[in-house]
Amino acid sequence: MRANYDVKANVLSLTTEVPAKTSASLLDDPGVVVALAESEGHDIVGLIVMGAAAYLPLQRGYDPETDTLLLGEKTNSPELITENGDFIGYWQVYEDEPKGFMDPVGVLIRDASKHLAPVIANLPR
C-alpha cells in the first residue's frame, strides 16, 4: 500500500497495486472516498481522505492497541463487512435498490502506523 499526503490540499491518498474501476464516498462523510476494484463490487483498493489533517499524525479514529485507523463507522453485521488486504469496509444496504446495493459507511486500515509512516515522517513540524 502506498500513502501520499498533499499538505497544501490537505488530502491523503492510500493506493494499492490494483486499479480502481469506480469509487464511492462514505454515506455520512463525503470527504472520505473509497476506490473499488469492480463497478458492482465491494473490494476497497484505495482511499482518498480530504481534510486529512484531522487524522494526522495518527489521532482521530486511531486505536494504538490494534494499530488501526477507522474513518466513518463500523457495522456489526458480518454480511456487511468486506476485507481486502489491510482495508476493511463497512457497508449499509441501500433500501431503495432491489438488487441489494450497498453504500460504504466506514473503512478501517490495519497496520495504520506502518502504512502511514512515510506520510507522518514528512509532516510539517
A tleap script that builds the chain and sets N, CA, C and O, in Angstrom:
source leaprc.protein.ff14SB
mol = sequence {
  NMET ARG ALA ASN TYR ASP VAL LYS ALA ASN
  VAL LEU SER LEU THR THR GLU VAL PRO ALA
  LYS THR SER ALA SER LEU LEU ASP ASP PRO
  GLY VAL VAL VAL ALA LEU ALA GLU SER GLU
  GLY HIE ASP ILE VAL GLY LEU ILE VAL MET
  GLY ALA ALA ALA TYR LEU PRO LEU GLN ARG
  GLY TYR ASP PRO GLU THR ASP THR LEU LEU
  LEU GLY GLU LYS THR ASN SER PRO GLU LEU
  ILE THR GLU ASN GLY ASP PHE ILE GLY TYR
  TRP GLN VAL TYR GLU ASP GLU PRO LYS GLY
  PHE MET ASP PRO VAL GLY VAL LEU ILE ARG
  ASP ALA SER LYS HIE LEU ALA PRO VAL ILE
  ALA ASN LEU PRO CARG
}
set mol.1.N position { 0.850 -1.169 0.000 }
set mol.1.CA position { 0.000 0.000 0.000 }
set mol.1.C position { 0.898 1.236 0.000 }
set mol.1.O position { 1.875 1.297 0.746 }
set mol.2.N position { 0.572 2.198 -0.821 }
set mol.2.CA position { 1.345 3.430 -0.920 }
set mol.2.C position { 0.512 4.591 -0.367 }
set mol.2.O position { -0.660 4.750 -0.709 }
set mol.3.N position { 1.137 5.393 0.490 }
set mol.3.CA position { 0.476 6.551 1.081 }
set mol.3.C position { 1.104 7.825 0.548 }
set mol.3.O position { 2.318 7.901 0.361 }
set mol.4.N position { 0.266 8.828 0.306 }
set mol.4.CA position { 0.726 10.129 -0.157 }
set mol.4.C position { -0.137 11.194 0.519 }
set mol.4.O position { -1.351 11.034 0.650 }
set mol.5.N position { 0.502 12.274 0.945 }
set mol.5.CA position { -0.231 13.367 1.590 }
set mol.5.C position { 0.178 14.678 0.959 }
set mol.5.O position { 1.359 15.025 0.936 }
set mol.6.N position { -0.808 15.414 0.441 }
set mol.6.CA position { -0.586 16.736 -0.120 }
set mol.6.C position { -0.909 17.740 0.983 }
set mol.6.O position { -2.074 17.948 1.323 }
set mol.7.N position { 0.132 18.360 1.537 }
set mol.7.CA position { -0.040 19.270 2.666 }
set mol.7.C position { -0.904 20.467 2.287 }
set mol.7.O position { -1.805 20.845 3.035 }
set mol.8.N position { -0.634 21.063 1.128 }
set mol.8.CA position { -1.397 22.252 0.711 }
set mol.8.C position { -2.877 21.942 0.521 }
set mol.8.O position { -3.734 22.709 0.959 }
set mol.9.N position { -3.176 20.835 -0.121 }
set mol.9.CA position { -4.574 20.465 -0.365 }
set mol.9.C position { -5.187 19.760 0.841 }
set mol.9.O position { -6.408 19.636 0.934 }
set mol.10.N position { -4.339 19.294 1.770 }
set mol.10.CA position { -4.775 18.544 2.953 }
set mol.10.C position { -5.527 17.278 2.544 }
set mol.10.O position { -6.598 16.972 3.067 }
set mol.11.N position { -4.933 16.549 1.593 }
set mol.11.CA position { -5.548 15.324 1.066 }
set mol.11.C position { -4.570 14.164 1.209 }
set mol.11.O position { -3.415 14.242 0.792 }
set mol.12.N position { -5.063 13.095 1.805 }
set mol.12.CA position { -4.317 11.856 1.966 }
set mol.12.C position { -4.856 10.837 0.986 }
set mol.12.O position { -6.069 10.706 0.824 }
set mol.13.N position { -3.964 10.118 0.332 }
set mol.13.CA position { -4.411 9.021 -0.529 }
set mol.13.C position { -3.625 7.765 -0.175 }
set mol.13.O position { -2.422 7.806 0.084 }
set mol.14.N position { -4.332 6.669 -0.175 }
set mol.14.CA position { -3.739 5.348 0.023 }
set mol.14.C position { -4.139 4.514 -1.172 }
set mol.14.O position { -5.322 4.413 -1.499 }
set mol.15.N position { -3.162 3.919 -1.824 }
set mol.15.CA position { -3.454 3.133 -3.015 }
set mol.15.C position { -2.772 1.771 -2.937 }
set mol.15.O position { -1.762 1.596 -2.255 }
set mol.16.N position { -3.343 0.833 -3.641 }
set mol.16.CA position { -2.756 -0.495 -3.766 }
set mol.16.C position { -2.329 -0.670 -5.215 }
set mol.16.O position { -2.430 0.254 -6.022 }
set mol.17.N position { -1.861 -1.844 -5.527 }
set mol.17.CA position { -1.440 -2.159 -6.896 }
set mol.17.C position { -2.628 -2.330 -7.838 }
set mol.17.O position { -2.465 -2.272 -9.057 }
set mol.18.N position { -3.811 -2.538 -7.287 }
set mol.18.CA position { -5.000 -2.820 -8.098 }
set mol.18.C position { -5.644 -1.510 -8.542 }
set mol.18.O position { -5.952 -0.663 -7.703 }
set mol.19.N position { -5.853 -1.328 -9.847 }
set mol.19.CA position { -6.510 -0.106 -10.316 }
set mol.19.C position { -7.990 -0.100 -9.945 }
set mol.19.O position { -8.648 -1.141 -9.933 }
set mol.20.N position { -8.493 1.080 -9.647 }
set mol.20.CA position { -9.900 1.231 -9.282 }
set mol.20.C position { -10.770 1.332 -10.527 }
set mol.20.O position { -10.395 1.969 -11.512 }
set mol.21.N position { -11.927 0.702 -10.473 }
set mol.21.CA position { -12.909 0.800 -11.557 }
set mol.21.C position { -13.954 1.866 -11.255 }
set mol.21.O position { -14.538 2.448 -12.169 }
set mol.22.N position { -14.191 2.125 -9.954 }
set mol.22.CA position { -15.172 3.117 -9.536 }
set mol.22.C position { -14.838 3.561 -8.124 }
set mol.22.O position { -13.900 3.049 -7.514 }
set mol.23.N position { -15.598 4.506 -7.606 }
set mol.23.CA position { -15.390 4.970 -6.242 }
set mol.23.C position { -16.715 5.406 -5.642 }
set mol.23.O position { -17.698 5.614 -6.354 }
set mol.24.N position { -16.727 5.541 -4.326 }
set mol.24.CA position { -17.927 5.977 -3.616 }
set mol.24.C position { -17.510 6.675 -2.335 }
set mol.24.O position { -16.542 6.272 -1.689 }
set mol.25.N position { -18.234 7.716 -1.967 }
set mol.25.CA position { -17.978 8.415 -0.708 }
set mol.25.C position { -18.676 7.698 0.428 }
set mol.25.O position { -19.689 7.026 0.233 }
set mol.26.N position { -18.111 7.853 1.628 }
set mol.26.CA position { -18.800 7.315 2.791 }
set mol.26.C position { -20.148 8.020 2.915 }
set mol.26.O position { -20.262 9.216 2.649 }
set mol.27.N position { -21.144 7.280 3.313 }
set mol.27.CA position { -22.512 7.788 3.363 }
set mol.27.C position { -22.621 9.063 4.197 }
set mol.27.O position { -23.300 10.004 3.788 }
set mol.28.N position { -21.970 9.110 5.349 }
set mol.28.CA position { -22.073 10.281 6.228 }
set mol.28.C position { -20.854 11.190 6.188 }
set mol.28.O position { -20.779 12.147 6.958 }
set mol.29.N position { -19.892 10.910 5.304 }
set mol.29.CA position { -18.701 11.742 5.201 }
set mol.29.C position { -18.210 11.763 3.754 }
set mol.29.O position { -17.372 10.946 3.372 }
set mol.30.N position { -18.729 12.693 2.946 }
set mol.30.CA position { -18.338 12.738 1.537 }
set mol.30.C position { -16.868 13.095 1.321 }
set mol.30.O position { -16.374 13.006 0.197 }
set mol.31.N position { -16.166 13.494 2.373 }
set mol.31.CA position { -14.744 13.792 2.263 }
set mol.31.C position { -13.860 12.557 2.297 }
set mol.31.O position { -12.645 12.651 2.126 }
set mol.32.N position { -14.470 11.399 2.517 }
set mol.32.CA position { -13.734 10.136 2.500 }
set mol.32.C position { -14.268 9.313 1.330 }
set mol.32.O position { -15.438 8.933 1.298 }
set mol.33.N position { -13.392 9.051 0.379 }
set mol.33.CA position { -13.781 8.347 -0.834 }
set mol.33.C position { -13.046 7.013 -0.891 }
set mol.33.O position { -11.823 6.960 -0.764 }
set mol.34.N position { -13.807 5.935 -1.084 }
set mol.34.CA position { -13.199 4.615 -1.230 }
set mol.34.C position { -13.131 4.271 -2.715 }
set mol.34.O position { -14.095 4.471 -3.454 }
set mol.35.N position { -11.997 3.759 -3.136 }
set mol.35.CA position { -11.803 3.299 -4.516 }
set mol.35.C position { -12.078 1.803 -4.529 }
set mol.35.O position { -11.595 1.065 -3.671 }
set mol.36.N position { -12.853 1.366 -5.506 }
set mol.36.CA position { -13.301 -0.020 -5.561 }
set mol.36.C position { -12.766 -0.720 -6.798 }
set mol.36.O position { -12.648 -0.120 -7.866 }
set mol.37.N position { -12.441 -2.004 -6.638 }
set mol.37.CA position { -11.848 -2.787 -7.723 }
set mol.37.C position { -12.833 -3.074 -8.848 }
set mol.37.O position { -12.426 -3.196 -10.003 }
set mol.38.N position { -14.114 -3.184 -8.534 }
set mol.38.CA position { -15.133 -3.517 -9.532 }
set mol.38.C position { -16.304 -2.550 -9.440 }
set mol.38.O position { -16.595 -2.014 -8.370 }
set mol.39.N position { -16.965 -2.332 -10.551 }
set mol.39.CA position { -18.099 -1.413 -10.592 }
set mol.39.C position { -19.202 -1.794 -9.616 }
set mol.39.O position { -19.782 -0.923 -8.967 }
set mol.40.N position { -19.494 -3.064 -9.507 }
set mol.40.CA position { -20.554 -3.532 -8.612 }
set mol.40.C position { -19.992 -4.209 -7.368 }
set mol.40.O position { -20.739 -4.824 -6.606 }
set mol.41.N position { -18.678 -4.101 -7.154 }
set mol.41.CA position { -18.036 -4.824 -6.063 }
set mol.41.C position { -17.861 -4.013 -4.804 }
set mol.41.O position { -18.281 -2.860 -4.713 }
set mol.42.N position { -17.230 -4.646 -3.834 }
set mol.42.CA position { -17.029 -4.023 -2.534 }
set mol.42.C position { -15.606 -4.212 -2.019 }
set mol.42.O position { -15.346 -4.045 -0.827 }
set mol.43.N position { -14.682 -4.561 -2.921 }
set mol.43.CA position { -13.281 -4.697 -2.539 }
set mol.43.C position { -12.613 -3.328 -2.634 }
set mol.43.O position { -12.447 -2.776 -3.721 }
set mol.44.N position { -12.235 -2.794 -1.476 }
set mol.44.CA position { -11.601 -1.482 -1.430 }
set mol.44.C position { -10.134 -1.625 -1.829 }
set mol.44.O position { -9.397 -2.424 -1.251 }
set mol.45.N position { -9.718 -0.836 -2.832 }
set mol.45.CA position { -8.334 -0.879 -3.312 }
set mol.45.C position { -7.621 0.456 -3.129 }
set mol.45.O position { -6.455 0.597 -3.496 }
set mol.46.N position { -8.317 1.423 -2.566 }
set mol.46.CA position { -7.714 2.725 -2.336 }
set mol.46.C position { -8.628 3.601 -1.505 }
set mol.46.O position { -9.788 3.275 -1.252 }
set mol.47.N position { -8.070 4.718 -1.091 }
set mol.47.CA position { -8.802 5.617 -0.208 }
set mol.47.C position { -8.290 7.031 -0.421 }
set mol.47.O position { -7.085 7.242 -0.554 }
set mol.48.N position { -9.194 7.998 -0.455 }
set mol.48.CA position { -8.836 9.413 -0.508 }
set mol.48.C position { -9.525 10.084 0.669 }
set mol.48.O position { -10.730 9.931 0.865 }
set mol.49.N position { -8.750 10.827 1.451 }
set mol.49.CA position { -9.296 11.499 2.625 }
set mol.49.C position { -9.030 12.994 2.496 }
set mol.49.O position { -7.885 13.438 2.588 }
set mol.50.N position { -10.092 13.767 2.283 }
set mol.50.CA position { -9.981 15.216 2.239 }
set mol.50.C position { -10.084 15.730 3.677 }
set mol.50.O position { -10.861 15.194 4.467 }
set mol.51.N position { -9.331 16.735 4.014 }
set mol.51.CA position { -9.300 17.212 5.395 }
set mol.51.C position { -8.545 16.248 6.293 }
set mol.51.O position { -8.895 16.066 7.458 }
set mol.52.N position { -7.510 15.634 5.745 }
set mol.52.CA position { -6.787 14.567 6.427 }
set mol.52.C position { -6.012 15.014 7.663 }
set mol.52.O position { -5.633 14.174 8.480 }
set mol.53.N position { -5.768 16.314 7.821 }
set mol.53.CA position { -5.028 16.790 8.991 }
set mol.53.C position { -5.731 16.409 10.286 }
set mol.53.O position { -5.086 16.334 11.332 }
set mol.54.N position { -7.027 16.170 10.243 }
set mol.54.CA position { -7.764 15.746 11.438 }
set mol.54.C position { -7.309 14.362 11.905 }
set mol.54.O position { -7.478 14.010 13.073 }
set mol.55.N position { -6.733 13.583 10.992 }
set mol.55.CA position { -6.303 12.220 11.310 }
set mol.55.C position { -4.799 12.086 11.475 }
set mol.55.O position { -4.321 11.072 11.984 }
set mol.56.N position { -4.042 13.103 11.048 }
set mol.56.CA position { -2.581 13.005 11.029 }
set mol.56.C position { -1.923 13.998 11.963 }
set mol.56.O position { -2.403 15.129 12.041 }
set mol.57.N position { -0.841 13.658 12.690 }
set mol.57.CA position { -0.395 12.280 12.816 }
set mol.57.C position { -1.479 11.469 13.513 }
set mol.57.O position { -2.389 12.042 14.111 }
set mol.58.N position { -1.400 10.202 13.447 }
set mol.58.CA position { -2.473 9.312 13.885 }
set mol.58.C position { -3.137 9.811 15.166 }
set mol.58.O position { -2.576 9.721 16.258 }
set mol.59.N position { -4.350 10.339 14.996 }
set mol.59.CA position { -5.112 10.919 16.091 }
set mol.59.C position { -6.531 10.385 16.044 }
set mol.59.O position { -6.830 9.293 16.525 }
set mol.60.N position { -7.386 11.188 15.452 }
set mol.60.CA position { -8.813 10.863 15.375 }
set mol.60.C position { -9.016 9.522 14.677 }
set mol.60.O position { -8.498 9.295 13.583 }
set mol.61.N position { -9.768 8.646 15.314 }
set mol.61.CA position { -10.078 7.347 14.731 }
set mol.61.C position { -8.997 6.298 14.892 }
set mol.61.O position { -9.174 5.157 14.465 }
set mol.62.N position { -7.867 6.668 15.509 }
set mol.62.CA position { -6.756 5.733 15.632 }
set mol.62.C position { -6.819 4.978 16.954 }
set mol.62.O position { -7.055 5.570 18.008 }
set mol.63.N position { -6.604 3.656 16.889 }
set mol.63.CA position { -6.536 2.809 18.067 }
set mol.63.C position { -5.116 2.250 18.148 }
set mol.63.O position { -4.768 1.352 17.381 }
set mol.64.N position { -4.282 2.771 19.073 }
set mol.64.CA position { -2.895 2.311 19.139 }
set mol.64.C position { -2.755 0.853 19.585 }
set mol.64.O position { -1.761 0.203 19.260 }
set mol.65.N position { -3.724 0.341 20.315 }
set mol.65.CA position { -3.641 -1.056 20.770 }
set mol.65.C position { -3.746 -2.034 19.604 }
set mol.65.O position { -3.084 -3.073 19.595 }
set mol.66.N position { -4.572 -1.700 18.632 }
set mol.66.CA position { -4.749 -2.585 17.472 }
set mol.66.C position { -4.045 -2.056 16.228 }
set mol.66.O position { -4.025 -2.723 15.194 }
set mol.67.N position { -3.464 -0.855 16.324 }
set mol.67.CA position { -2.814 -0.172 15.204 }
set mol.67.C position { -3.751 -0.083 14.004 }
set mol.67.O position { -3.384 -0.420 12.879 }
set mol.68.N position { -4.978 0.384 14.275 }
set mol.68.CA position { -5.969 0.550 13.216 }
set mol.68.C position { -6.462 1.991 13.195 }
set mol.68.O position { -6.507 2.669 14.221 }
set mol.69.N position { -6.827 2.434 12.011 }
set mol.69.CA position { -7.406 3.757 11.816 }
set mol.69.C position { -8.791 3.567 11.224 }
set mol.69.O position { -8.941 2.957 10.166 }
set mol.70.N position { -9.807 4.089 11.907 }
set mol.70.CA position { -11.190 3.986 11.439 }
set mol.70.C position { -11.657 5.330 10.923 }
set mol.70.O position { -11.581 6.343 11.619 }
set mol.71.N position { -12.141 5.324 9.691 }
set mol.71.CA position { -12.769 6.501 9.101 }
set mol.71.C position { -14.235 6.132 8.910 }
set mol.71.O position { -14.541 5.108 8.300 }
set mol.72.N position { -15.136 6.951 9.420 }
set mol.72.CA position { -16.549 6.610 9.362 }
set mol.72.C position { -16.918 5.742 10.539 }
set mol.72.O position { -16.394 5.907 11.640 }
set mol.73.N position { -17.830 4.810 10.295 }
set mol.73.CA position { -18.297 3.966 11.398 }
set mol.73.C position { -18.312 2.499 11.007 }
set mol.73.O position { -18.320 2.142 9.829 }
set mol.74.N position { -18.316 1.664 12.036 }
set mol.74.CA position { -18.360 0.216 11.837 }
set mol.74.C position { -19.799 -0.270 11.825 }
set mol.74.O position { -20.713 0.420 12.279 }
set mol.75.N position { -19.978 -1.463 11.300 }
set mol.75.CA position { -21.228 -2.179 11.416 }
set mol.75.C position { -20.907 -3.537 12.024 }
set mol.75.O position { -19.800 -4.049 11.857 }
set mol.76.N position { -21.857 -4.115 12.719 }
set mol.76.CA position { -21.620 -5.404 13.367 }
set mol.76.C position { -22.140 -6.581 12.565 }
set mol.76.O position { -21.913 -7.728 12.951 }
set mol.77.N position { -22.834 -6.333 11.458 }
set mol.77.CA position { -23.362 -7.423 10.632 }
set mol.77.C position { -22.261 -7.984 9.745 }
set mol.77.O position { -21.758 -7.280 8.870 }
set mol.78.N position { -21.875 -9.249 9.956 }
set mol.78.CA position { -20.788 -9.832 9.149 }
set mol.78.C position { -21.042 -9.764 7.644 }
set mol.78.O position { -20.091 -9.632 6.873 }
set mol.79.N position { -22.292 -9.850 7.208 }
set mol.79.CA position { -22.582 -9.793 5.772 }
set mol.79.C position { -22.403 -8.392 5.194 }
set mol.79.O position { -22.464 -8.211 3.978 }
set mol.80.N position { -22.179 -7.392 6.066 }
set mol.80.CA position { -21.969 -6.022 5.612 }
set mol.80.C position { -20.523 -5.565 5.827 }
set mol.80.O position { -20.231 -4.369 5.833 }
set mol.81.N position { -19.624 -6.541 6.002 }
set mol.81.CA position { -18.202 -6.251 6.206 }
set mol.81.C position { -17.407 -6.968 5.113 }
set mol.81.O position { -17.592 -8.161 4.877 }
set mol.82.N position { -16.526 -6.227 4.454 }
set mol.82.CA position { -15.651 -6.830 3.447 }
set mol.82.C position { -14.203 -6.565 3.843 }
set mol.82.O position { -13.900 -5.572 4.505 }
set mol.83.N position { -13.320 -7.459 3.432 }
set mol.83.CA position { -11.894 -7.297 3.692 }
set mol.83.C position { -11.120 -7.467 2.394 }
set mol.83.O position { -11.392 -8.367 1.600 }
set mol.84.N position { -10.154 -6.586 2.200 }
set mol.84.CA position { -9.252 -6.692 1.070 }
set mol.84.C position { -7.884 -6.229 1.567 }
set mol.84.O position { -7.615 -5.030 1.649 }
set mol.85.N position { -7.032 -7.186 1.893 }
set mol.85.CA position { -5.732 -6.847 2.466 }
set mol.85.C position { -5.922 -6.133 3.791 }
set mol.85.O position { -6.609 -6.638 4.679 }
set mol.86.N position { -5.314 -4.956 3.931 }
set mol.86.CA position { -5.424 -4.197 5.173 }
set mol.86.C position { -6.578 -3.201 5.174 }
set mol.86.O position { -6.692 -2.389 6.092 }
set mol.87.N position { -7.426 -3.256 4.164 }
set mol.87.CA position { -8.655 -2.449 4.149 }
set mol.87.C position { -9.826 -3.312 4.585 }
set mol.87.O position { -10.030 -4.407 4.060 }
set mol.88.N position { -10.590 -2.822 5.540 }
set mol.88.CA position { -11.851 -3.460 5.924 }
set mol.88.C position { -12.952 -2.456 5.648 }
set mol.88.O position { -12.914 -1.329 6.143 }
set mol.89.N position { -13.932 -2.864 4.858 }
set mol.89.CA position { -15.040 -1.987 4.512 }
set mol.89.C position { -16.281 -2.321 5.306 }
set mol.89.O position { -16.587 -3.488 5.547 }
set mol.90.N position { -16.991 -1.286 5.709 }
set mol.90.CA position { -18.264 -1.434 6.425 }
set mol.90.C position { -19.342 -0.803 5.555 }
set mol.90.O position { -19.178 0.308 5.050 }
set mol.91.N position { -20.440 -1.522 5.388 }
set mol.91.CA position { -21.453 -1.156 4.409 }
set mol.91.C position { -22.845 -1.103 5.024 }
set mol.91.O position { -23.106 -1.670 6.085 }
set mol.92.N position { -23.725 -0.404 4.321 }
set mol.92.CA position { -25.138 -0.338 4.694 }
set mol.92.C position { -25.938 -0.631 3.446 }
set mol.92.O position { -25.641 -0.099 2.376 }
set mol.93.N position { -26.950 -1.473 3.571 }
set mol.93.CA position { -27.791 -1.802 2.423 }
set mol.93.C position { -28.619 -0.583 2.051 }
set mol.93.O position { -29.227 0.056 2.910 }
set mol.94.N position { -28.636 -0.270 0.768 }
set mol.94.CA position { -29.439 0.824 0.244 }
set mol.94.C position { -30.837 0.264 0.003 }
set mol.94.O position { -31.068 -0.471 -0.957 }
set mol.95.N position { -31.748 0.615 0.873 }
set mol.95.CA position { -33.080 0.007 0.901 }
set mol.95.C position { -33.892 0.219 -0.374 }
set mol.95.O position { -34.733 -0.620 -0.696 }
set mol.96.N position { -33.674 1.294 -1.103 }
set mol.96.CA position { -34.473 1.591 -2.294 }
set mol.96.C position { -34.015 0.837 -3.536 }
set mol.96.O position { -34.651 0.932 -4.586 }
set mol.97.N position { -32.926 0.096 -3.430 }
set mol.97.CA position { -32.389 -0.634 -4.577 }
set mol.97.C position { -32.749 -2.112 -4.456 }
set mol.97.O position { -32.325 -2.769 -3.505 }
set mol.98.N position { -33.506 -2.635 -5.379 }
set mol.98.CA position { -33.941 -4.026 -5.274 }
set mol.98.C position { -32.804 -5.050 -5.367 }
set mol.98.O position { -32.963 -6.177 -4.898 }
set mol.99.N position { -31.686 -4.692 -5.948 }
set mol.99.CA position { -30.578 -5.634 -6.089 }
set mol.99.C position { -29.706 -5.702 -4.836 }
set mol.99.O position { -28.708 -6.423 -4.820 }
set mol.100.N position { -30.065 -4.969 -3.797 }
set mol.100.CA position { -29.289 -5.004 -2.566 }
set mol.100.C position { -28.018 -4.192 -2.620 }
set mol.100.O position { -27.032 -4.559 -1.980 }
set mol.101.N position { -28.006 -3.095 -3.366 }
set mol.101.CA position { -26.845 -2.210 -3.453 }
set mol.101.C position { -26.453 -1.753 -2.056 }
set mol.101.O position { -27.314 -1.493 -1.215 }
set mol.102.N position { -25.139 -1.655 -1.810 }
set mol.102.CA position { -24.661 -1.221 -0.501 }
set mol.102.C position { -23.838 0.050 -0.617 }
set mol.102.O position { -23.055 0.218 -1.553 }
set mol.103.N position { -24.027 0.943 0.347 }
set mol.103.CA position { -23.256 2.177 0.455 }
set mol.103.C position { -22.173 1.994 1.508 }
set mol.103.O position { -22.418 1.343 2.524 }
set mol.104.N position { -20.976 2.553 1.295 }
set mol.104.CA position { -19.945 2.463 2.330 }
set mol.104.C position { -20.260 3.421 3.479 }
set mol.104.O position { -20.648 4.568 3.257 }
set mol.105.N position { -20.089 2.937 4.699 }
set mol.105.CA position { -20.288 3.780 5.877 }
set mol.105.C position { -18.993 3.937 6.673 }
set mol.105.O position { -18.885 4.820 7.524 }
set mol.106.N position { -18.014 3.078 6.394 }
set mol.106.CA position { -16.757 3.176 7.100 }
set mol.106.C position { -15.681 2.328 6.461 }
set mol.106.O position { -15.962 1.399 5.704 }
set mol.107.N position { -14.454 2.661 6.777 }
set mol.107.CA position { -13.307 1.861 6.331 }
set mol.107.C position { -12.275 1.866 7.454 }
set mol.107.O position { -11.999 2.899 8.065 }
set mol.108.N position { -11.724 0.705 7.705 }
set mol.108.CA position { -10.701 0.531 8.731 }
set mol.108.C position { -9.405 0.146 8.029 }
set mol.108.O position { -9.402 -0.680 7.116 }
set mol.109.N position { -8.310 0.749 8.463 }
set mol.109.CA position { -6.993 0.437 7.910 }
set mol.109.C position { -6.197 -0.293 8.985 }
set mol.109.O position { -5.921 0.255 10.053 }
set mol.110.N position { -5.834 -1.535 8.688 }
set mol.110.CA position { -4.966 -2.300 9.590 }
set mol.110.C position { -3.522 -1.842 9.400 }
set mol.110.O position { -3.164 -1.328 8.340 }
set mol.111.N position { -2.695 -2.029 10.426 }
set mol.111.CA position { -1.280 -1.640 10.377 }
set mol.111.C position { -1.131 -0.184 9.943 }
set mol.111.O position { -0.267 0.154 9.134 }
set mol.112.N position { -1.988 0.664 10.496 }
set mol.112.CA position { -2.035 2.069 10.087 }
set mol.112.C position { -0.698 2.782 10.268 }
set mol.112.O position { -0.281 3.548 9.400 }
set mol.113.N position { -0.028 2.536 11.386 }
set mol.113.CA position { 1.237 3.248 11.610 }
set mol.113.C position { 2.286 2.857 10.576 }
set mol.113.O position { 3.103 3.687 10.177 }
set mol.114.N position { 2.270 1.608 10.142 }
set mol.114.CA position { 3.221 1.150 9.121 }
set mol.114.C position { 2.902 1.801 7.775 }
set mol.114.O position { 3.794 2.327 7.109 }
set mol.115.N position { 1.635 1.766 7.379 }
set mol.115.CA position { 1.259 2.310 6.066 }
set mol.115.C position { 1.416 3.827 6.000 }
set mol.115.O position { 1.731 4.378 4.945 }
set mol.116.N position { 1.196 4.496 7.123 }
set mol.116.CA position { 1.243 5.961 7.122 }
set mol.116.C position { 2.573 6.525 7.599 }
set mol.116.O position { 2.735 7.744 7.653 }
set mol.117.N position { 3.524 5.673 7.945 }
set mol.117.CA position { 4.826 6.131 8.447 }
set mol.117.C position { 5.515 7.122 7.509 }
set mol.117.O position { 6.023 8.138 7.984 }
set mol.118.N position { 5.555 6.866 6.182 }
set mol.118.CA position { 6.228 7.834 5.297 }
set mol.118.C position { 5.543 9.201 5.305 }
set mol.118.O position { 6.208 10.233 5.214 }
set mol.119.N position { 4.242 9.206 5.411 }
set mol.119.CA position { 3.480 10.457 5.434 }
set mol.119.C position { 3.744 11.195 6.744 }
set mol.119.O position { 4.020 12.395 6.743 }
set mol.120.N position { 3.660 10.480 7.850 }
set mol.120.CA position { 3.842 11.084 9.169 }
set mol.120.C position { 5.255 11.641 9.307 }
set mol.120.O position { 5.446 12.711 9.886 }
set mol.121.N position { 6.246 10.925 8.782 }
set mol.121.CA position { 7.640 11.374 8.870 }
set mol.121.C position { 7.867 12.693 8.133 }
set mol.121.O position { 8.774 13.450 8.481 }
set mol.122.N position { 7.054 12.972 7.122 }
set mol.122.CA position { 7.229 14.182 6.323 }
set mol.122.C position { 6.255 15.297 6.660 }
set mol.122.O position { 6.194 16.298 5.946 }
set mol.123.N position { 5.483 15.142 7.747 }
set mol.123.CA position { 4.557 16.210 8.144 }
set mol.123.C position { 5.337 17.426 8.611 }
set mol.123.O position { 6.383 17.291 9.246 }
set mol.124.N position { 4.832 18.620 8.298 }
set mol.124.CA position { 5.496 19.840 8.784 }
set mol.124.C position { 5.445 19.884 10.311 }
set mol.124.O position { 4.462 19.469 10.924 }
set mol.125.N position { 6.481 20.377 10.892 }
set mol.125.CA position { 6.537 20.445 12.367 }
set mol.125.C position { 6.392 21.845 12.853 }
set mol.125.O position { 6.416 22.084 14.060 }
savepdb mol mol.pdb
quit
